[in-house]
Amino acid sequence: MDSVRGRVLVGVLLVVMGHAGAQTIKPVTYWVGSWAASQQTPEPRNALAPEDLRDATLRQVVHLSAGGSQLRVRVSNVFGTAPLRLTSVHVAKPVSAASSAIQVDSDRAVLFDGAADVMIPAGAEYLSDTVALPVAALSDLAISIHLDQPPTGQTSHPGSRSTTYLVHGDMVSAASLTGAKTVEHWYQISGVDVVATAGTAAIVTLGDSITDGHAATTNGNDRWPDVLSGRVQAAAATKGMGVLNVGTGGNRILLDGLGPNALARFDRDVLVQAGVRYVIVLEGVNDLGTLTRDGAVSAVEHQALVKRIEAAYAQMIARAHAHGVRVIGATILPYGGSNYGRPELGTEADRQAINAWIRDASHFDGVVDFDQVTRDPAQPDRMLPAYDSGDHLHPSPAGYKAMGEAVPLTFFTR
């Protein structure tokens, strides 16, 4: 009896193995992030009126870093409080970065599980199907979305430094959007990935308004991560890597500001990016500045803030390392003369203490010394005038160029 049962079991096993062996193994598509934007609830001055988004087409132009033979788009309802329906989404190559006109022959419908429309749950993001549109590195992409009803809670990236075009009706494939309303914000889009060679990496730049590009040129793509991206694509050892800017204006490490704090958004904005292998962290100036926004505080409070910021850096490092991501620390730029930089309030000593921690080789996997790059040798607590946008806090395009050129590409050796 046992031998009969054994022969039956062996026979069943062989049949199962035969079926498994006959199945075709589907090849794995390797994706790398080419563009990304952090998401938040837009403050009232940056939000669109609900009627603006009823039966509305938004055409939004983004600047890619890596190129690829195919792409996919990530749409977002992270800060929505009810499901969001996009009735149609298209991508195309724009005529220019500062125009609603597209190259009509490049227009492609974006599908979601084979359907033209998609319902995104509240608090969620959705990846599209693969789109057969080859795109070049450092090129622009127009993403057009149509909404039949306004979102219940907008999800946005206010600091786009890029013009968005809005018209009513489903005009996602229109050659141009004549008479469009224009704003400099992105809505309901959070990423573009491209098909890449296996092992190609993405570099994420996590930061505040200095990374987001405050005072950069609208439609000029001259933020410091843009400068870095150009260098990455020009060098043989790093060509093809993605550079993803997830800077958020007003961002802090420890407390929410205009958007979620850096620790709260770290997983969504850094760790889930396609192909991420490196992150550059430039955060902390808003934590320092807001400590004394209402006046002087005690030495104990200064010391406590410094320790909490250092502990938060350590958390980022530990979480990134758990996912095989290397973390590069960037020193905090000087801000003397700004609203944050009043000497009597003691924040300069805090900045120096934190920068010393960042420079300590036992913490980050590498360091970019933006403080050294941008400071005025004659007044080290202030930004070099040639790099100052005028508010003594944010660099000018020249300052961003110097920052982007200061990042060693040797950090990203394959």
C-alpha positions in Angstrom: 0.0 0.0 0.0 2.8 2.4 0.9 4.7 1.7 -2.3 1.5 2.3 -4.4 0.9 5.6 -2.6 4.6 6.6 -3.1 4.3 5.9 -6.9 1.2 8.0 -7.1 2.8 10.9 -5.2 5.9 10.7 -7.4 3.7 10.7 -10.5 1.8 13.8 -9.4 5.0 15.6 -8.6 6.4 14.9 -12.0 3.2 16.2 -13.7 3.3 19.4 -11.6 7.0 19.9 -12.4 6.3 19.3 -16.1 3.7 22.0 -16.2 6.0 24.4 -14.3 8.8 23.7 -16.7 6.6 24.4 -19.7 5.7 27.8 -18.4 7.5 30.8 -20.0 9.3 32.9 -17.4 8.3 36.5 -18.0 11.3 38.8 -18.4 11.7 41.4 -15.7 11.6 45.0 -16.8 14.2 47.1 -14.9 13.0 50.6 -14.0 14.9 53.6 -12.8 13.4 56.9 -11.7 13.9 59.8 -14.1 11.8 62.6 -12.5 10.0 62.9 -9.2 8.4 65.6 -7.0 7.5 65.5 -3.3 3.8 65.8 -2.5 1.9 68.0 0.0 -1.5 69.7 0.5 -1.0 73.0 -1.2 -1.5 76.1 1.0 -4.5 78.2 0.0 -2.5 80.6 -2.2 -1.1 77.7 -4.2 -4.3 75.7 -4.5 -6.6 75.8 -7.4 -10.3 76.7 -7.0 -12.5 73.6 -7.1 -14.3 74.9 -10.2 -10.9 75.2 -12.0 -10.6 71.4 -11.7 -14.1 70.5 -12.8 -14.0 69.0 -16.3 -10.4 70.2 -16.6 -7.2 69.3 -18.4 -3.9 70.1 -16.8 -0.8 69.9 -19.0 2.3 69.8 -16.9 5.9 69.8 -18.2 8.6 68.0 -16.3 12.4 67.7 -16.9 13.7 64.2 -17.1 17.1 63.1 -15.9 17.7 59.6 -17.3 16.4 58.6 -20.8 14.9 55.3 -21.8 13.1 53.4 -24.6 9.8 53.2 -22.5 8.4 55.0 -19.6 5.7 54.9 -16.9 4.0 57.7 -14.9 3.0 57.8 -11.3 -0.1 59.8 -10.4 -0.9 60.7 -6.8 -3.8 61.2 -4.5 -1.7 61.0 -1.3 -3.4 64.0 0.3 -6.8 63.4 -1.1 -9.6 62.4 1.4 -11.7 60.5 -1.2 -11.0 58.5 -4.3 -9.8 60.5 -7.3 -10.8 59.7 -10.8 -8.6 60.7 -13.8 -10.6 60.1 -16.9 -7.6 60.2 -19.2 -3.9 60.8 -19.1 -1.5 61.4 -22.0 2.2 62.1 -22.4 4.0 63.8 -25.3 7.2 65.6 -26.1 6.6 69.4 -25.6 7.7 71.9 -28.3 9.6 73.7 -25.5 9.8 73.7 -21.7 7.9 77.0 -21.7 5.0 76.1 -24.0 1.7 74.1 -23.9 2.4 73.0 -27.5 3.3 69.3 -28.0 4.9 67.4 -30.9 1.6 65.7 -32.0 3.3 62.6 -33.4 4.7 61.9 -30.0 1.4 61.9 -28.2 0.6 58.7 -26.3 -2.3 57.6 -24.2 -1.3 56.4 -20.7 -3.2 53.3 -19.6 -3.8 51.8 -16.1 -4.3 48.1 -16.2 -5.3 48.5 -19.8 -7.9 51.2 -19.1 -7.8 54.9 -20.1 -9.2 56.0 -16.7 -8.0 55.3 -13.2 -9.6 55.6 -9.7 -6.9 56.4 -7.2 -7.8 55.6 -3.5 -7.4 58.3 -0.9 -3.9 58.5 0.3 -2.5 56.4 -2.5 -0.4 56.6 -5.7 -0.9 54.7 -8.9 1.7 53.5 -11.4 0.7 53.5 -15.1 1.2 50.7 -17.6 4.3 50.9 -19.7 4.2 53.6 -22.4 6.1 53.0 -25.7 7.6 56.5 -26.0 11.4 56.7 -26.2 12.7 59.7 -24.3 16.2 61.2 -24.2 18.2 62.0 -21.1 17.7 65.7 -20.0 14.7 66.1 -22.2 11.2 67.5 -21.3 8.0 65.5 -21.0 4.4 67.0 -21.1 2.0 65.1 -18.9 -1.7 65.9 -19.5 -4.4 64.7 -17.2 -8.2 65.2 -17.3 -10.4 65.3 -14.2 -14.2 65.2 -14.5 -14.6 66.3 -10.8 -12.3 68.3 -8.6 -10.3 66.3 -6.0 -11.5 66.1 -2.5 -8.2 67.4 -1.1 -5.6 68.5 -3.7 -2.2 66.8 -3.9 0.4 69.1 -5.2 4.0 70.2 -5.5 3.8 74.0 -5.2 7.4 74.8 -6.0 7.5 73.4 -9.6 9.5 76.3 -11.1 7.7 75.1 -14.2 4.6 76.4 -16.0 1.4 74.3 -15.8 -1.5 74.9 -18.3 -5.2 74.5 -17.4 -8.2 74.5 -19.7 -11.7 73.0 -19.4 -12.8 70.0 -21.4 -10.8 66.8 -22.2 -7.9 68.3 -24.2 -5.2 65.8 -23.2 -4.2 65.2 -26.9 -4.6 68.7 -28.2 -1.7 70.2 -30.1 -1.7 73.2 -27.8 -3.9 74.7 -25.1 -5.0 78.0 -26.4 -6.1 80.5 -23.8 -5.0 78.3 -20.9 -4.7 79.5 -17.4 -1.1 79.2 -16.2 0.3 78.5 -12.7 3.7 77.5 -11.5 2.7 74.4 -9.5 2.3 70.7 -10.2 -0.8 68.7 -9.3 -1.6 65.0 -8.9 1.7 63.8 -10.5 4.7 62.5 -8.6 7.0 60.6 -10.8 8.2 59.3 -14.2 10.3 56.1 -14.5 12.1 54.8 -17.6 13.2 51.4 -18.7 16.9 51.1 -18.0 19.7 48.5 -18.0 19.7 46.3 -14.9 21.8 47.8 -12.2 21.3 51.4 -13.3 20.9 53.6 -10.2 18.9 56.6 -9.1 20.2 59.4 -6.9 17.6 61.1 -4.7 18.1 64.6 -3.5 16.2 65.2 -0.2 15.9 68.7 1.0 14.0 72.0 1.6 13.5 75.0 -0.6 17.2 75.2 -1.5 16.9 71.7 -3.1 13.5 72.6 -4.4 15.0 75.5 -6.2 13.7 78.7 -4.7 15.1 81.6 -6.8 15.9 79.3 -9.7 14.7 80.3 -13.2 11.2 79.4 -14.1 11.3 76.7 -16.9 15.1 77.0 -16.8 15.9 73.8 -14.9 18.9 75.3 -13.1 18.4 74.0 -9.6 21.4 72.3 -8.1 20.0 68.8 -8.7 19.5 69.8 -12.4 23.2 70.8 -12.6 24.2 67.5 -11.0 22.0 65.6 -13.4 23.7 67.2 -16.4 27.1 66.2 -15.0 25.9 62.7 -14.3 24.7 62.2 -17.9 27.9 63.7 -19.3 30.2 61.3 -17.4 30.8 57.8 -18.8 30.9 56.2 -15.4 27.5 57.6 -14.4 25.7 58.1 -17.7 22.1 56.8 -17.5 21.6 57.3 -13.8 18.5 59.1 -12.6 18.6 62.2 -10.4 15.3 62.8 -8.5 14.6 66.1 -6.8 12.3 65.7 -3.8 13.0 69.0 -2.2 10.1 70.7 -0.5 9.8 74.4 0.3 9.8 75.1 4.0 10.6 71.5 4.9 11.9 70.6 8.3 13.3 67.4 9.7 11.4 67.3 13.0 8.2 69.1 12.5 5.7 69.5 9.7 5.7 72.8 7.9 4.3 73.5 4.4 4.5 69.7 3.9 5.3 66.6 6.0 8.5 66.6 7.9 11.5 64.9 6.3 11.3 61.7 8.5 7.6 61.3 7.8 8.1 61.5 4.0 11.4 59.6 3.9 9.9 56.2 2.8 7.6 57.6 0.2 9.9 60.2 -1.3 13.2 58.2 -1.1 13.0 54.5 -0.4 10.3 53.6 -2.9 11.9 55.4 -5.9 12.7 53.0 -8.7 16.4 52.0 -8.7 17.3 54.2 -5.8 20.8 53.5 -4.6 21.9 56.9 -3.2 20.4 59.8 -1.4 21.8 63.2 -0.7 20.4 64.8 2.4 20.4 68.6 2.7 18.0 69.4 5.6 18.0 71.3 8.8 18.1 75.1 8.1 14.4 75.5 8.7 14.6 73.6 12.0 17.3 75.9 13.1 15.7 79.1 11.9 12.2 78.4 13.3 13.6 77.6 16.8 14.2 81.3 17.4 11.6 82.7 15.1 9.7 84.2 18.1 12.8 85.3 20.0 15.7 83.9 22.0 15.5 80.5 23.7 17.7 78.9 26.4 21.0 77.2 25.8 19.3 73.9 26.8 16.8 74.3 24.0 19.6 74.9 21.5 21.5 71.9 22.6 18.3 69.7 22.6 17.5 70.8 19.0 21.0 70.0 17.8 20.8 66.5 19.3 17.4 65.8 17.9 18.5 66.8 14.4 21.6 64.6 14.7 19.4 61.7 15.9 17.1 62.2 12.9 20.0 62.0 10.5 21.0 58.8 12.2 17.5 57.5 11.6 17.7 58.3 7.9 21.0 56.6 7.6 19.7 53.4 9.4 16.5 53.3 7.3 18.4 53.8 4.0 21.1 51.2 4.8 18.3 48.7 5.5 17.3 49.1 1.9 20.8 49.1 0.4 20.8 52.8 -0.1 24.0 54.9 0.6 23.5 58.2 2.3 25.5 61.4 1.5 25.2 64.2 4.0 25.3 67.8 2.9 26.4 70.6 5.2 24.0 73.4 5.9 24.6 76.6 4.0 25.4 79.9 5.8 22.5 82.2 6.3 23.8 85.2 8.1 21.9 88.4 7.3 18.7 86.5 6.6 15.6 86.3 8.9 17.2 83.2 10.4 20.7 84.7 10.8 20.5 87.1 13.7 23.8 86.6 15.7 22.2 87.3 19.0 19.9 84.4 18.7 22.7 81.7 18.7 21.7 79.7 15.7 25.1 80.0 14.0 26.7 77.9 16.8 23.9 75.3 16.2 24.7 75.3 12.5 28.4 74.8 13.2 27.7 72.0 15.6 25.5 70.2 13.1 27.9 70.7 10.3 30.7 69.2 12.4 28.5 66.1 13.0 27.8 65.8 9.2 31.6 66.1 8.5 32.4 63.3 10.9 33.3 60.4 8.7 31.7 57.9 11.1 28.2 59.0 10.3 27.3 59.5 6.6 28.7 57.4 3.7 30.0 60.6 2.1 29.9 64.4 2.6 29.2 67.3 0.2 30.4 70.4 2.0 28.0 73.0 0.6 28.9 75.3 3.5 32.4 75.5 2.3 31.4 75.9 -1.3 29.0 78.8 -0.8 30.3 80.8 2.2 32.0 84.2 2.0 35.6 83.7 3.2 35.5 87.2 4.6 32.3 86.5 6.6 32.0 82.7 7.0 28.5 83.0 8.5 27.2 84.6 5.3 26.8 83.4 1.7 29.2 84.6 -0.9 27.5 87.6 -2.6 28.0 86.2 -6.1 25.9 83.1 -5.0 23.2 85.0 -3.0 19.7 85.4 -4.5 19.3 88.5 -2.3 17.6 87.1 0.7 20.9 85.7 2.2 19.2 82.3 2.6 18.6 80.9 -0.9 21.3 80.7 -3.6 21.0 82.3 -7.0 21.3 80.3 -10.2 25.0 80.9 -10.0 25.0 79.5 -6.4 23.0 76.5 -7.5 25.5 75.9 -10.3 28.4 75.9 -7.8 26.5 73.5 -5.6 25.7 71.1 -8.4 29.3 71.1 -9.6 30.6 70.4 -6.1 29.1 66.9 -5.7 31.8 64.3 -6.4 30.6 61.9 -9.1 32.9 59.3 -7.5 30.2 58.8 -4.9 28.1 57.1 -7.6 30.5 54.7 -9.1 28.6 51.7 -10.3 
